[in-house]
């Protein structure tokens, strides 16, 4: 089945199951209503050792790369931690999304986590404007939004590139930590293809880390062949394993 990354594609249908959006195109959930916030923190923040890396301030700007954006959960989890710091580093969080969600679907994230500050009106309007611009002109595929920390005026900048992973990923800068969070490899193979992984390697420096919920054998092998050290770790909740690692 061809997966056309376009807001007009009629196949890009979403179904709500118990208040959680499910992609009918990829037959997979966007986030888990029970424990999704904790899982994102465990897999991506802890898996990439983000807390200690931001504390060290080894980089003038710390770049986090994500595949893919979805409901924005991983951004909000990372932003929430960044806001909790007393003197945070500059962070740029870069993601990509071929099938941006509509307002009503994005707001299901707010309903699932009512005690968190997630999608608010200005952020939603900014996102919707960027999607419309992309729909009208496919070369205009970048959305940017910036938060400023109250303590030291440091900034957290979110950038989302719209389009297919093969088109968007080459536009990424060099990344310090990767959140590999596309739909499962069996349902979204393009996000985990050898070409995608090679591009991730190109956008990494020695020491660049990655974390993912997946522990698929082909993924471990391909990452190792590209020079990544790959480590199996206990998965979150009922998931038996996940993998993390870094480029040698």
GIWOMO-V664768 format. One record per residue. N is the residue number from 1. RES is the residue in one letter. OMEGA is omega in radians with two decimals (none if undefined). D_CENTER is the distance of its C-alpha to the mean C-alpha in Angstrom with 1 decimal. Layout:
BEGIN
n->{N	N}
res->{RES	RES}
omega->{OMEGA	OMEGA}
d_center->{D_CENTER	D_CENTER}
END
This chain:
BEGIN
n->{1	2	3	4	5	6	7	8	9	10	11	12	13	14	15	16	17	18	19	20	21	22	23	24	25	26	27	28	29	30	31	32	33	34	35	36	37	38	39	40	41	42	43	44	45	46	47	48	49	50	51	52	53	54	55	56	57	58	59	60	61	62	63	64	65	66	67	68	69	70	71	72	73	74	75	76	77	78	79	80	81	82	83	84	85	86	87	88	89	90	91	92	93	94	95	96	97	98	99	100	101	102	103	104	105	106	107	108	109	110	111	112	113	114	115	116	117	118	119	120	121	122	123	124	125	126	127	128	129	130	131	132	133	134	135	136	137	138	139	140	141	142	143	144	145	146	147	148	149	150	151	152	153	154	155	156	157	158	159	160	161	162	163	164	165	166	167	168	169	170	171	172	173	174	175	176	177	178	179	180	181	182	183	184	185	186	187	188	189	190	191	192	193	194	195	196	197	198	199	200	201	202	203	204	205	206	207	208	209	210	211	212	213	214	215	216	217	218	219	220	221	222	223	224	225	226	227	228	229	230	231	232	233	234	235	236	237	238	239	240	241	242	243	244	245	246	247	248}
res->{X	X	X	X	X	X	X	X	X	X	X	X	X	X	X	X	X	X	X	X	X	X	X	X	X	X	X	X	X	X	X	X	X	X	X	X	X	X	X	X	X	X	X	X	X	X	X	X	X	X	X	X	X	X	X	X	X	X	X	X	X	X	X	X	X	X	X	X	X	X	X	X	X	X	X	X	X	X	X	X	X	X	X	X	X	X	X	X	X	X	X	X	X	X	X	X	X	X	X	X	X	X	X	X	X	X	X	X	X	X	X	X	X	X	X	X	X	X	X	X	X	X	X	X	X	X	X	X	X	X	X	X	X	X	X	X	X	X	X	X	X	X	X	X	X	X	X	X	X	X	X	X	X	X	X	X	X	X	X	X	X	X	X	X	X	X	X	X	X	X	X	X	X	X	X	X	X	X	X	X	X	X	X	X	X	X	X	X	X	X	X	X	X	X	X	X	X	X	X	X	X	X	X	X	X	X	X	X	X	X	X	X	X	X	X	X	X	X	X	X	X	X	X	X	X	X	X	X	X	X	X	X	X	X	X	X	X	X	X	X	X	X	X	X	X	X	X	X}
omega->{3.12	-3.13	-3.09	3.13	-3.07	3.10	-3.12	-3.07	-3.10	3.12	-3.09	-3.06	3.13	3.07	3.09	3.07	-3.08	3.09	-3.13	3.12	3.11	3.09	3.08	3.11	-3.10	3.13	-3.10	-3.12	3.09	3.08	3.12	-3.13	3.14	3.07	-3.11	3.13	-3.13	3.12	3.11	3.12	-3.11	-3.04	-2.96	3.12	-3.12	-3.13	3.11	-3.11	-3.12	-3.13	-3.12	-3.13	3.11	3.13	-3.11	-3.13	3.12	-3.08	3.09	2.99	3.12	-3.08	3.05	3.10	-3.09	2.96	-0.16	-2.92	3.10	-3.13	-3.11	-3.05	-3.09	3.08	-3.08	3.08	3.13	3.13	3.14	3.09	-3.13	3.14	-3.10	-3.13	-3.12	-3.12	-2.98	3.05	2.95	-3.14	2.95	-3.10	-3.05	-3.12	3.05	-3.10	3.11	-3.04	-3.06	-3.10	3.11	-3.05	-3.06	3.12	3.10	-3.10	3.03	3.08	3.09	-3.12	-3.14	-3.12	-3.03	-3.13	-3.14	3.05	-3.04	-3.12	3.06	-2.92	-3.10	3.13	3.12	-3.13	3.11	3.12	-3.12	3.12	3.13	3.12	3.13	3.11	3.13	3.13	-3.14	-3.10	-2.99	3.07	3.14	-2.94	-3.11	2.99	3.13	3.06	-3.06	3.01	3.10	-3.11	-3.06	-3.02	-3.03	3.12	3.02	-3.07	3.01	-3.07	3.08	3.04	3.09	3.08	3.14	3.08	3.13	-3.11	-3.13	3.10	-3.02	-3.02	3.09	3.13	3.14	2.95	3.01	-3.02	3.09	3.11	-3.12	2.93	-3.13	-2.95	3.01	3.02	-3.00	-3.07	-3.13	-3.08	-3.14	-3.01	-3.11	-3.11	-3.08	-3.06	3.12	3.10	3.11	-3.12	3.09	3.12	3.06	3.10	3.14	-3.10	-3.14	2.99	3.02	-3.11	3.08	-3.07	3.00	3.02	3.11	3.09	-3.06	3.02	-3.10	-3.09	-3.12	3.14	3.10	-3.11	-3.10	3.11	3.11	3.14	3.14	3.05	3.10	2.92	-3.04	-3.13	3.03	3.06	3.09	3.12	-3.13	3.08	-3.09	3.14	-2.99	-3.04	2.95	3.10	3.02	3.08	-3.12	3.11	3.14	none}
d_center->{23.8	22.5	19.1	19.7	16.6	18.6	18.8	22.4	22.0	23.9	22.2	18.9	20.4	18.9	21.0	21.0	22.1	23.1	21.0	17.7	16.4	16.8	16.2	19.7	18.6	16.5	18.4	15.5	14.3	11.2	11.7	14.8	17.3	19.0	17.2	13.6	13.2	15.1	13.2	9.8	12.1	14.0	11.6	9.2	11.5	14.6	13.6	12.9	15.8	14.1	17.0	19.6	18.0	17.8	21.4	22.8	21.9	22.4	20.6	21.5	17.9	15.1	12.3	8.7	6.9	3.5	4.7	4.5	4.5	7.4	9.2	7.1	7.9	5.7	6.8	10.1	10.5	10.1	12.2	14.7	15.4	15.8	18.2	20.1	21.1	24.5	24.0	20.4	19.4	18.0	14.2	12.2	8.5	7.8	5.5	7.5	8.9	12.3	13.3	12.7	14.0	17.3	18.3	20.0	17.1	14.7	17.6	17.6	14.8	17.4	20.1	18.4	18.0	21.0	21.4	18.2	17.8	15.0	15.7	19.0	21.3	20.8	17.0	17.4	20.2	18.4	15.5	18.3	20.4	17.8	17.4	21.2	21.6	19.5	21.5	24.7	23.8	21.3	21.5	20.2	16.5	14.9	14.1	14.5	15.0	16.4	17.4	20.4	21.3	24.7	26.2	25.9	24.5	21.5	18.5	14.8	13.6	10.6	10.6	9.3	11.3	12.7	14.1	14.3	12.2	15.7	16.3	13.2	12.3	15.9	15.3	13.0	15.1	15.6	12.8	13.7	11.0	8.3	5.6	6.8	5.7	7.7	10.8	13.5	15.2	18.3	17.0	14.7	16.4	15.5	11.9	13.7	16.9	18.9	18.5	14.7	15.2	18.0	16.0	13.6	16.9	18.2	15.5	16.1	19.1	21.1	19.6	15.9	14.2	11.6	10.9	10.3	12.1	14.0	17.4	18.8	21.8	21.2	17.7	19.5	22.3	20.5	18.5	21.9	23.7	21.4	22.4	19.7	21.1	19.6	20.3	20.4	19.8	20.6	18.0	17.3	20.1	21.7	19.4	21.6	19.5	16.2	16.0	15.1	16.8	17.4	19.1	22.8}
END
